[in-house]
Amino acid sequence: MVKFSKELEAQLIPEWKDAFVNYRQLKKHVKRIKLARKPMRVSDTNYDFGRSIFDSVRGVVNTIYSKLNNGGQKPEIAQDKNRVNGREDGEEDQEGGDEDDEEQEYENELVHLFSEEDEIKAFFQRLDDEVNKVNEFYKTKERDFLERGDTLNKQLQILLDLKRVLVNRRRKNLAADMGSGFFSRSNSSSGRNSDSSESQSEYCDSPIESQREDVIAALEKNGINFVNSATSGKTKKGKPKMAMRIDIPATTPTRTISAVTSMLWEDLVNHPKKEGGGEFINRKRIQCAEKMIRGAFVELYRGLGLLKTYSSLNMMAFTKILKKLDKVSNRQASASYLKEVKRSHFISSDKVVRLMDEVESLFTQHFANKDRKKAMKFLRPQQLKNSHMVTFFVGLFTGCFVTLFSVYGILAHLSGMFTSKTEAAYMETVYPIFSTFALLSLHLFMYGCNLLMWKSTRINYNFIFEFQTNTTLKYRDAFLICTSLMTAVVAAMVIHLILLSCDFSPHQVDMIPGILLLFFIGLLICPLNIFYRPTRYCFIRVIRNIVCSPFYKVLMVDFFMADQLTSQIPLLRHLESASCYFLAGNFKTHNYETCKSAKLYRELAYVISFAPYYWRAMQCARRWFDECNTDHLANLGKYVSAMVAAGARLTYARQPTQLWMIIVLLTSLVATVYQLYWDFVKDWGLFKPKSKNPWLRDDLILKNKSIYYVSIALNFVLRVAWVETVMRFNIGMFESRLLEFFLASLEVIRRGHWNFYRLENEHLNNVGKFRAVKTVPLPFRETDSDG
């Protein structure tokens, strides 16, 4: 049977871990009580002769005596004094105060029953503190979610009013040319409850202005204007004229370009556009606003569910620990205390449940076409159960890979594939394709190890990356993709060797790697719902966001994947070689020197070496533009220095002069120091001088601190692997390619090692801020009438 402490740790919300009851600490108090209650010699002055038939009589006498001493007051045994800002709960109830906004401090007087035992007193003092902590955290989160719910109700009402106006105007003005927008600038009444007929009569000569007035009335009925509203003039009656638009985040290239041009226009022209121009609100913008509000409702419902789980788990913990106390002390002391706990706000309040029901109703009605089953798929996505078939196939493909690789090694040795006569042709034509798949499989294997470690250490990577829980990739799935990919690749390598030994023409046999590459590209973009389609399409979408930087809004998963690409530059170079070999038709003539001698190929090598660093630098620029944080500019400088160092090393490989060697040493040294500082201080959050863990940080997920010191040393060693490019060993082609592949593999391993600590630091930042729910931006905001 699993102990409750482990069960609690497995079910609690990781980001709210510090706000949960400290069950382990309370268990330690109970153990101290157990040790303190060992049989001791009884003093004669206590007059304690054990249990007898006179215990009840003695209890009545003690009660009467205590009443006489306390002036007729009630005994304070098993009563909680709730101090609310210096006043007791009874006074608050008489005054009709609201408990939701008050701070309660529970001082349990049950310890008087065990006055002879200091450990029990310390236990109940700690228990009171834990109840206070849980209660205050619950009330804070409940208040935040209730405010968020009120805001979303207003947002939804505005959206419904706008959609109704759109529908009505479309019916009335089917023949009218609506243009690209719905309205740009409009005249509105300063009174929010003005009669709509009066507004229509004022602008009866202009249907567009009447249309604008309907929307303004719909907005002002709810007391909300569009974002960035500003007074740009007055109407004939002296009423303010408002400029309004929907605040849609610039997450796509078109929205980004529109936002930048709009900002530049506002900088160049310090006054609003004249009437007739300006921002347009069309049907597409309304759809974007609807999508934002729908996502906000989903996150609100998720947060309410987490708060409900928080309440039930803490109540279960209090019940369990009090039962342990009863068992140790041989007294039934928990019942009275549990009554007080159940009267606490985090148990007695039903606001969260009622708000969850309201969200379900609203979401079903407005976002799921009154289909509750469809609504629950959004609000409560079901997680896929782990299948034993995945584990079986992982083992099967692993065995196949080991067997086929052994067969490949034997065949290569028997056929003399790596002799001086054949190694050049083989290494230049077949090696790039197979090494590409090998590096990709290694990266997938490291990612599977990351997923396994993140899960075992309770790092909420799904929340950090904003993955859907019902489609996210699990570590078994990553291992399955890795092993199946390598099994197929090694099988193709074996077939390639067998056909060569059977005297097939090289240009026919060399098509096998190209066919394999095309097969996996086709599988990646396959529209059929097979082989992890949500994951494949998510990968394609992230790569698109990276390549189109800085036009897409940068999310955590985007710059995390871009960092992976900076460690896969050898893979990109191999793809360049393979593409040139097959697209130029060199596999027909078996002339592999054509690509290397081409000027375009040599120049493209610089582009490919720079591209991952450039994309990452553009992401830093975009994040600085969005957040105005200068740390992103410093991070941009890191990638610029890496670009310079990569270019210097590439030039030195072609022109091995002493001047270029000095340039490589200087640029690589600066880039390495820059990268190491950012790795340790910024990405991992280590090297805190005042930390309780020397040169680490205060909060560590791994219990063994020596692992962090070993990781620091390992990251340092793998970061300086570029020194091999300067040493230039005098070895053959096969050994040179093997060394190149080994160094590329070390970089992939370093990146997988870096991934764990990067996400650990991000997770601890979320824990420190109790951030377990994503904050979705809303399209409408409350603004002043004067802008």
N, C-alpha and C positions, 0 to 999 in steps of 0.2 A: 504493500500500500504506500502511495506517495505521501510524504509528509506535507502538511499544509503550507509550511514556509516555502517549500519548493513549488508547490502548486500556485501559491500567491505570486511568486516571482515570475512564473510562466504566464500568468494571466494579466498582470498589471500593465497599465499603459506606460511604456518606457519613458516617454517625455514627462510624465507626471510622477515618476518614481519617488522623488523626494517629498511629494505631497501625500503619499500613502502612509498609513500607520507603520511605524517601525516595529514590525512583528518580531524580528530577531532580537532586538534590544529588550522588548518586553519579555521574551522567553528567558533571556539571561537574568532578568529580575526574578522571574518565577523560580529559576534554578537556585538563586541565592536564598530565596524564601525556603525552599526545600532543604537546603543545607543548614539554614538557621533554625529550623524546627526539629532538629535531631533531639533525642531524649536528653534532658538536662536535670540536674539536681534541683528539686523544688524548695524554695525558701519557706520557712515556717510562717513568715509574716504575710505570705500571700493567701493563706487559708484556702488553698486550692486542693481539694481532696479528690479531684477527678469528677466524673459524672455520677449523679445520684438522683434519687426521686425528689430531692428538695431543690433541684436546679430551677424549676419553674417558679417556685415560691421565692427563691433568691432573686430571680429576675424581676418579679413584681415589686419586691422591696427596693431593689436598686432603681427601678423606674420611678417609684414614688419619691425616693430620696433625691434623685436628679431633678425631679419637677420642683421640689421644695427649694433646692439650691439655685435653680434657674428662674425662680419667680413665676412658676407656672408655665414657662415656655415649653414648647414641644422638644422632645429629644432630637438631637441632630444626627442620630445614627441613620445611615443610608439615605441622607438627604443631600441634594446638590444645591449649593448656593451659586446662582447665576448672576454674576455682577455685570450689569450692562451700563457702561459709562458711569460707574459709581453707584448705580441704583439696582435693587434686586428685581427679579422677574415679577414678583407679585406687584410691585409698584408699577412696573411697565404695563402689566395686564390691566391694572386699574385705570391707568392713564390712556389706555388704548394705543400704546406705541406699536410701531411695526418692528418685528424682530429681524426682518430681512436686512436692514441697514445698520444693525447694532452689532457690536462685538461682545461675544459672550465668553466668559472665563469660568470654567467649571472647577470648583474646589470641593471635592468629595470628602465628606466627613466620615465615611465608612471606616477610615483608618483608626478611629477612636476605639472601635471594637477590638482592634489588634494593637493597642497602644504598647504592649510589651514587645512588639517586634518592629524594629525600625525598618526592616526590609519591606514589610508590607506597606508601611507609610510611603517609602520611596517609590514603591511600585504604583500606588494609586496617584501619587503626584505626577509620575511619568505618564500614566494612563490619562489623567486629566489634560496634560499638555498635548497628547496625541489627539484626543477628542477635539480640543480647541483648534489644532492645526487642520484637521480634516474638515471641521465645520466651516472655518474661515475660508479655506480654499474652495470648498463647494459653493459657498455663498458668492464668492467673487466670480467664479466661472458661471454660475447660474445667472448672475446679474448681467455679465457680458453677453451670454447667449440670448437672454430676454431682450436686451437692447438691440442685438443683431436681428432678432426676429421681428421687432417693431419696425426697424429700418427696412427689412425685406418686404414687409407687408405694404409699406408706403411705396417702395419701388415697384412692386407688382401692381398696385393700383394705378400708378402713373402709366405703366406699360399697357395695362388693359384699356385705360382711357385713350391713349394714343392710337392703339390698334383699332378701337371703335371709331375714332375720328377718321382714320385712314379708310376704313371700310365704308363709312357713310359718305365721305367725299368722293370715293371712287365710284359709288353708285350715282351720285348727282352729277359728276363731271366726267363721264366716260369719254365724251368727245373732246374735252379740253386737253391741251398739251401740258402734262405735268412736269416736263423737263427731267433733269437728273435728280432733282431734290424735291422734298415735300414743302419746305418753307425755309427762308433764310433769316429774315428779320421781321419782327412783328411788333405791333403796338398792343400794349396790355393795360388793363385798368389797375390802378394802385390798390383798389379794394379787392380783397380776395373772394368776397361773396357777392360780387356784382351780378346783375341779371344778364343772362346770355342774350336775351332778345335786344337789350339796349346796345350790346356790343355789335350785334349784327346790323342794327339800324344805323350805327355810326359809320360802318364801312360797307354799306349796301352797294356802293358804286364799284367796288373791287371784290370779285369773288375770291381772289388769292388772299387778300387781306382778311376777308371774312373767315376763310379757311384757317389762317394763322390765329385769328382770335379764338376759334374753337379749341385749338390746341392749347393756347395760353389759359383759357378757362379750365380746361381739363387739368393742366398742371397746377394752377393756383388754387383749384379746389382742394388739393392735397397739401398746399403750402410749400411746394418745391418748384424751383426753377431749374433750367438746364445749367450745366457746368459752364463756368467762365462767362456768366451773364454780366453785362455791363451796361450802364446807362449811356446810350448813344444819342439821345435826343428826346423830344417830347412831342406828343400828339397835339391835335387842335385844342383838346380840353385840358392840356397841361399834364397829361398822364405820362409816366416814364415809358420810353420805348426800349425794349430789351433785345439784346443779341444773344441767341441761345444755340447750343449744340449738344449732342450726346457725347459723353466722354468714353470713347472706345479705345482701349490700349493699342499702341502701335506694335502689334505682334507680328505683322506680315510686312513684306517689302512695300506694298502699295500704301499701307497705313503709315509706315515709317517715313516714306518720301513725302506724303501729305502733311505729316506732323512737322517735318523739318522745314518744308516750304512755307507752311503757315507761320511757323516761329520766325523765320527770316523776314516774312512780309510784315509781321507785327513789329519787328525791330526796325525795319526801314521806314515804315509808315506808322507814326505814333498815334494815329486816330483810326477809329473803326471805319470799315467800308461804308459807302453810302447805301441807302436803302435800295434794295433790289439785288445786291450782291451778297457776299458773305457765305456763312456756312449753310449747307443744305442738310436736311434730315430726310432721308429717303427710306424706302422699305427695307433695304439691306441693313442700314444702321439700326433700325428697329429690331431686325432679326438678330443682329449681334448683341443688342441690349438684352433681348430675351434669353439668349444663350448664356450670357453672364449671370443673369438673375437665377436661371435654372441651376447653374453650377454652384451659386452661393447657397441655394436651398439644399443641395446635396451635401455640401460641407457643413451647413448648420445641423442637418439631421445626423450626420456622422459625429459631430461634436456632442450633440445631446446624447447619443448612444454611448459615447465614451464616458460622459459624466454619470449616466445611469449605471454603467459598469463600475465606475469608481465608487459610487455609493454602496452598491451591493457587496463588493469585495471588502471594503473597509468594515461594513457591518459584520460580515462573516469573520473577519480577523478579530474584532472585539469579542464576538461570541466565543470563538475558539480559545482565546487567551484567558478569558474569565472562567471557562470550564477547566482549563489547566490549573488556575489558581484554586478553584474549589477542590480539585483532586489533591493538590499538594497540601492545602491548609485544613482539609477535612471539615470544611464549613460551607454552607450554602450562601455565599456572599454575593454571587453574581446576579441573582434575580433583580435585586433592587437597583443595582448599577445599570443593568441592561435596560430597565424601564426608563431611566434617565437618558441613556444613549438613544433609545428609540424615539424619545421626544426631541432629540436634536434636530436641527434644521435639515441636515443632509439625509435624514431618514423620513422625517415627517412631511417635508415639502413635496407637493405633487405638481409643481409648476413645470418641471422638465417633461414629465409624462404627458401633461396636457399640451405642451408646446409641440412635442413629437407627433401627437395625434393631429394637431392643427396643420403641421407641415405636411404630413401624409395626405390629408384632405386637400390642401391647396395644390400640392404637386400633382395629385391624381386628376384633379379637375382641370388645371390649366396647362400642364406640361405632358400629360399622358393620355389625353382624350378620354378621361374618365375610366381608364383601364387600370385598375389597381395592381394587377399582376405586372403590367409594364412599368408602372411607377416603382414597384418594389425592386425591380431589376436595377434601377438607378440608385435608389436609396439604400438597398441592402444587397449589394452584389455578393453572390455566392462564390466562395473560394473553391478551386478545384481540389479534389482529394488526391493525395499521393497514390500513384498506381505502382504496384509491385512489378508490373510489366516493364516500366522504365528502368528500374533497378536491374531486372533480368537482362534487358538488352544492353545496358551499360557493361555488365560483366561479359556478355557474349561478344560484343564488339571489341572489348579490351583484349580478350583472348584471341580473337581473329587478328587484331593488329599485331600482337606480339608474335604470333605464328607467321604471318605474312612478312613481317619485317625480318625475321630470322631467315625465311626462305629467300628474301631479296638479298640479304647479305651473302648467303652461300652462292646464289646465282651470279652476283656481281664478281665474286672472287673467282669462280670457275670460268666465267667468260672473259676475264681480264679487262673488265670495263674501266678500271682506274689505272691502266697502264699508260705509258707516255704516248702511245699511238692513238688511243681512243678517248682519253680523259678530256682533251681540249674540246672536241666536238660535243661530248656528252655534257660537260659542265656549262657550256655556253648555250645549249639548246634546251635541255631537259631540266637542268638544275633550277633555273629561275621559277618555273611553274611549281615544282614540288616543294621548293623551299618556301614559296609563298603560302601554300597550304599548311606547311609545317609550322610556320610562325603564327598563322591564324589559329590553328588548332591549339598551340601553346597558350595563346592569349585567351582562348575560350576556356582552357583548363584552369588558368589562373583566375579567370572571372568566376568559374564554378567554385574554386577554393574560397574566393572572396564572399560569395553568397553563403557558403557553408559557415564561414567564420562570423559573418554579420548575423546570421540566424542564431548561432550558438551564443553570441554575446548580446543578443537582444537589441541590435542596432536596426532601427526601423528604416531600411533602405527603400521600401516601397513608398513611404511618405516623403522621404528626401528627394527621390527621383520622380515623384508624382506618377507612379505606375498604378495601373488598375490591378487590384488584388485578384481578380478572377482570370486574368490573362498574363500575369507577370511570370517571368522565367524563374524556375527554382533551380537549386544547385544540381539536382539529379538531371534536369533537362539540359543544363549546360554541359554536364559530363556526357550525356547521350549524344548531343550534337558534335562534341569534340571527338569522341571515339568513333562515331559513324563516319565523320569526315576523314579522319586519318586512316580508317580501314579502307575506304574507297580509294584514297590516294595511294596507299601502299599497294593495294591490289592493282591499280593502274601501272605503278612502277614495275611490278612483277611481270605483268603482261607485256609491257614495253621491252623488258629484257629478254623475255622468251621469244618475242617476235624478231628481235635483232639477232639472237643466236640462231634463228631459223632462216637466216639470209633474206629477210624481207628488206625492201629498199628503205633507206633512212627517211626519205621524205614522206613515205606512207606511215612509218612507225611514229615519226615525230608529230603526227597529227593527234596522237592519243592525249598528250597533255593539253593541247588546245581544245579538244572535245570535252575533256574533263572540266576545264575552266568555263566553257560555255554552258555546260550542264549545270554547274553550281550557280552561275549568274542567272540562268533561267529559273532555277528553283527559288532564288532570292526574290524575284519579281513575280513569281507565279500567283495569279489571282485566286486559285482554288484554296479552300480552307483546309490545307494539309500542312504538315510539318511546321507548326508554330507560326501561322500566318500573322496574328497580331504582333508577335515579336519581330518578324521580318519587316513588316510595314512600319513599325515603330523605329526600327533601325534605319530604314530608308528615309523616313521623315527627319530623323536627327541628323543624318548625313547631309540632307538638303539644307537644313538650318545652318549647319557648319559651313558648307560651301558658299552659301549666300550671306554669310556674315559681312557687315553688321546690320543687315536689313531686317533680320528676324530678332525678336526679343529673346534674350539669352536666359535659358533656364539652367538649373543645376545639371540635368542630364546632358545638355548641349555642351557645356564647357568641360564636363567630365569626359565625354566621348572625344572631344577635341584633344584633351590631354593624352588619351590613349593613342591617337593618331601621331602625336609627336614622338611616340616610342616605336612607331611602325614605319619609319622612313625607309629602312631596307626593304620592307615588303612592297612599298610603293615603287621603289626603284626596280625590283624584280618584275612587277607588273608592267613597268615601262619597257623593259627588255623583252618580255614575252609578247607584248602587244606589237612592238616593232618587228619582231621575228616572224609573227604570223600575218600581220596586216601587210607587210612589205613583200610577202611571198617568198621569204628567204628559206622557209622549210622545204620548198620545192627544189631549190638549188643547193641547199645545205651550206649556204654561204653566210655564216654567222658574223663575219667581220663587217658586213655592210652597215649594220646599225651603229656599231661603235665608231666607225669612221665618219658618219654623217654629222654635219655641223648642227642640224636641228636637234638631233638626239643628244648631243653634248650640252646644248643650251637648255634643253628640256630637263636635263638632270638637275640644274640649278633651281628651276621652277618647282620641281617635285620636292627637292630638299627644303625649299623655303615655304611651300604651301601650308603644311600643318602649323608652323610657327606664325605665319601670316594670319591664318584663320583665327588662331587663338588670340593674337594681338588685336584683331578687329573685334572679337568678342569682348575683350577688356575695354576697348574704346566705347563699345555700345553700352556696356554696364556703367561706365563712367558717365555717359550721356544720360542714362536713365536715373542713376542714383546719386550722381555728383559726389562720388567718393574717390578721393585722390589715390587711395590704395590701388585702384584698378589701373591708374596711369603708371604707377610703379611696377605693377605686374606686367603691363604692356612693355615696359623697358626690359624686363627679363626675357621676353620672347624675341625682342629685337636683337638683344645681345646673342641669343642662341642662333638667330638667323645669320648674323655676321660670322659667328664661329663655324657654323656648318658650311657656309660659302668658302671660308678660308681653308677648311680641311679638304673640301672637294677640289679646290684649285691646287692645293699642295699635292694631292694624289696624282695630278696631271703634270705639274711642274715642280718636281721635288728639289727646289733650290733652298739655300740656307735662309734667304730672306723670307720666303714663304713659311719656312719652319718656325722662324721667330714670330711671324704674324699669327700662325696657328697657336703657338704657345701662349701668346698674350691674350688673344681673343677667347680661346678656350678656357684659360684660367679665370678671366673676368666672368664669363658665362657660367662656369662651374660654381664659383663662389656665390654668384647671384642666385643660382638655382638651389644650392644647398641652404642658403639663408631662408629662401622662400619656403622650401620643403619643411624645414624644421620649425621655423617661427610662425609662418603664416598658415601653411596647409595643415601641419600636424599640431600646431599650438604648443610646441615644446619650448624648452629653454626659458622658462619663467624663473627669474632670479629669486623671487620671494616665495616660491612654491614649497609646500611641505614635503614634496618629493624632489630631491635635488636635481636641478636642471631638467625637470620634466614639467608637469602641470599638476594642479591640485586634484583634479578628477581623472582617474584612470579606469578604464573598463577591464583591462587585463590585470589580474591580481599580482602576477609576478613582474615586479618592476625591472628586473634584469633584461626582460625581453625588449623593452624600449631602448635600453642602452645598446643591445646587440643590433637592433634594427637601425639605430642611428649610424653605427659603424658600418653595417652592410650597405646602407644607402650611400654613404660616403665613398666606399670602395667602388661600387657599381657606377657612380656618377663620374669617376675619373677613368673609366675604361677607354676613353678617347686617346689616352696616352699611347695605345697600340698603333694608332695611325702615324705617330711621329717616329716610333722605333723602326718600322719598316723591316720586318724579318725577311731574310732571304730564303724563301721556301717555294715549293712547287705550286702549280695551279690548284691541284686538288686540296693540298694543305691550306692554301690561301683562302679558298672558298669555304673550307671547313672552319677556319678561324673566323672568317667573316660571319658565318652562320652562328657560331658559338657566341660571338659578341652581341649579335642581334638578339639571340635568345636570352642573354643576360639582361639586356635592356627591357625585354618583355617581362622577365621575372621581377626586375626592379620595379616596373610599373605596377604589376599585380601586388607586390609588397607595399608600394606606396598607396594603393587604393584603399587598403584596410584602414590605415591611420588617417587618411584624408576624410573618409566617411565617419570614422570615430569622432574626429574633432567636430564635424558638422552636427553629428547626433548630440554631442555634449552641449553644443551651442543651443540646440532646440530644447534640451532638457533644462538648461539654465534659465530659459525664457518660458518654460512650460508650454511650448508651442507644439501641439499635437494635431491641430487642424489648420488647413490652408486658408489664408485670408484671400477671398476672391474680390477683386475690385468691382465696384458697382457703377452703373452708367449715369445715375442721377445723384446729385448732391444738393443739400440745402445751402442756399446762398442768400446773401443780403440783397435787398432791392437795389442798392446802389452799386452792386458788383464788387 
